[in-house]
């Protein structure tokens, strides 16, 4: 049994600028000679999530 992830404002939109190759890699295209394309795209996604969600919801000390 797995617990669902609850994300307040989970339907909000964010914009991420990806190259065509990065978008293709995230969609499942394989680039066997260049794994860095998918890594770069995932880093961009993680950064945008951190910047727009995690930073806004950290407790203030």
Secondary structure, DSSP 8 states (H G I E B T S, - for coil): -------TTTT--------HHHHHHHTT---TT-THHHHHHHHHHHHHHIIIIIGGGS---
